[in-house]
């Protein structure tokens, strides 16, 4: 009986996902290949962020491998400190990643647009600890992130943060360090700039840059308002030592210095202790990492639900039309790999969080087999319910089907086909 119910849920999980599965709302920002907007699953009411990757823009910039890489890495990582991928589907013009909605804005907005630049120490500690946990979870999957900067750290409604935008993340084979000059100017580690081989070391350098910037209200190797050539910033990173103002306590200076060590072999986080060495630093003495990873450590700042911590929609630069690019049959193989529907764990969390699981997972008296699991009785006619709209497209698509009846729950309003 329970296995039959399990199969019903798995069939429900495997329903095809399309544009009509969601309601689309306002544009939240822009990514490398298209805009990001808020969306809502029509059936459950769950809110997400939909990152749209325009097909023609991807092809023009030869970004297929980058887009597929981000999608596949997001599927692998299940962390409360990294944005989760819930659905991946395609429309006529775009590939869509449906991700955790983070309403609290990004760290760049909070550092520079909320009064005096920078944060108090306890807030820096909290964000740095959560970023450290997120990096640790990525590194456990042998993934190096490579693009740590304030714009890529997002806050949720409760003041917790997640790492976002994994476009430059890459899996590193054990014992086989990689090479690649990728990242953002001012946040790239010396070994990346020098095109040397590396493993996870650039991420700990990036954490050092973030702790410094959250404390000082400016990047360690470039001022926010000055216009400096890329080569000049890279020279500073390679040769100059960062300067510390009176905003830095002794332990804040200490952790910045050991994370911003030029030699990756001597850098905190890159030794045999790994992330445990970072968490054990005196800077984090007030952080209980077990409570933090369980999601029960209270943040020092909670976003105001009435505030909008981002640009006005009119200030977001619009994308121009891509011309001279034609999509053909050869592109379909890539789209097929990308458009895989829902991702199991986030989808299951959605069913629980929105109480759909408790609504549908109903058995008979004293736990007996309910009517929708009794294959010897005729199915009940579908009932109109809160979840009926999940399956309207499914019903229409299958009314002409002559295949044998699928063992799906009457409670889920699925028809006998």
JOHUCOR-V465884 format. One record per backbone hydrogen bond with DSSP energy under -1.0 kcal/mol. CO is the residue of the C=O (numbers start at 0). NH is the residue of the N-H. If there is no record, write none. Layout:
co: {CO | CO}
nh: {NH | NH}
This chain:
co: {0 | 1 | 2 | 3 | 4 | 5 | 6 | 7 | 8 | 9 | 11 | 17 | 18 | 20 | 22 | 25 | 28 | 32 | 33 | 34 | 35 | 35 | 36 | 37 | 38 | 39 | 40 | 45 | 47 | 48 | 49 | 50 | 52 | 53 | 54 | 55 | 56 | 57 | 62 | 63 | 64 | 65 | 66 | 67 | 68 | 69 | 70 | 71 | 72 | 78 | 80 | 83 | 85 | 86 | 87 | 88 | 92 | 93 | 94 | 95 | 96 | 97 | 97 | 98 | 104 | 105 | 106 | 107 | 108 | 110 | 119 | 120 | 121 | 122 | 123 | 124 | 125 | 126 | 127 | 128 | 129 | 130 | 131 | 132 | 133 | 134 | 135 | 137 | 137 | 138 | 141 | 143 | 148 | 149 | 149 | 151 | 152 | 153 | 154 | 155 | 159 | 161 | 162 | 169 | 172 | 177 | 179 | 183 | 188 | 189 | 190 | 191 | 197 | 199 | 200 | 201 | 202 | 203 | 204 | 205 | 206 | 207 | 208 | 209 | 210 | 211 | 212 | 213 | 228 | 229 | 230 | 231 | 232 | 233 | 234 | 235 | 244 | 248 | 249 | 250 | 251 | 252 | 253 | 254 | 255 | 257 | 262 | 266 | 270 | 272 | 274 | 275 | 277 | 280 | 281 | 283 | 287 | 288 | 289 | 290 | 291 | 303 | 311 | 327 | 328 | 330 | 331 | 332 | 333 | 334 | 337 | 340 | 342 | 343 | 344 | 345 | 346 | 347 | 348 | 349 | 350 | 350 | 351 | 354 | 355 | 356 | 359 | 363 | 364 | 367 | 369 | 370 | 373 | 384 | 386 | 387 | 390 | 391 | 392 | 393 | 397 | 405 | 408 | 409}
nh: {4 | 5 | 6 | 7 | 8 | 9 | 10 | 11 | 12 | 13 | 14 | 20 | 21 | 41 | 39 | 37 | 35 | 53 | 30 | 51 | 27 | 28 | 49 | 24 | 47 | 22 | 44 | 40 | 38 | 98 | 36 | 96 | 94 | 57 | 58 | 59 | 60 | 62 | 66 | 67 | 68 | 69 | 70 | 71 | 72 | 73 | 74 | 75 | 76 | 81 | 162 | 99 | 342 | 97 | 340 | 95 | 54 | 90 | 52 | 88 | 50 | 85 | 86 | 48 | 154 | 109 | 110 | 111 | 112 | 117 | 123 | 124 | 125 | 126 | 127 | 128 | 129 | 130 | 131 | 132 | 133 | 134 | 135 | 136 | 137 | 138 | 139 | 140 | 142 | 141 | 171 | 169 | 151 | 106 | 152 | 163 | 106 | 161 | 103 | 158 | 155 | 153 | 82 | 143 | 175 | 197 | 181 | 186 | 192 | 193 | 195 | 194 | 177 | 202 | 204 | 205 | 206 | 207 | 208 | 209 | 210 | 211 | 212 | 213 | 214 | 215 | 216 | 118 | 232 | 233 | 234 | 235 | 236 | 237 | 238 | 239 | 247 | 252 | 253 | 254 | 255 | 256 | 257 | 258 | 259 | 267 | 265 | 269 | 273 | 275 | 278 | 279 | 280 | 283 | 284 | 286 | 291 | 292 | 293 | 295 | 294 | 306 | 314 | 330 | 331 | 334 | 335 | 336 | 337 | 338 | 339 | 87 | 346 | 347 | 348 | 349 | 350 | 351 | 352 | 353 | 355 | 356 | 354 | 358 | 359 | 360 | 361 | 366 | 367 | 363 | 372 | 373 | 376 | 387 | 389 | 390 | 394 | 395 | 396 | 397 | 400 | 407 | 413 | 412}
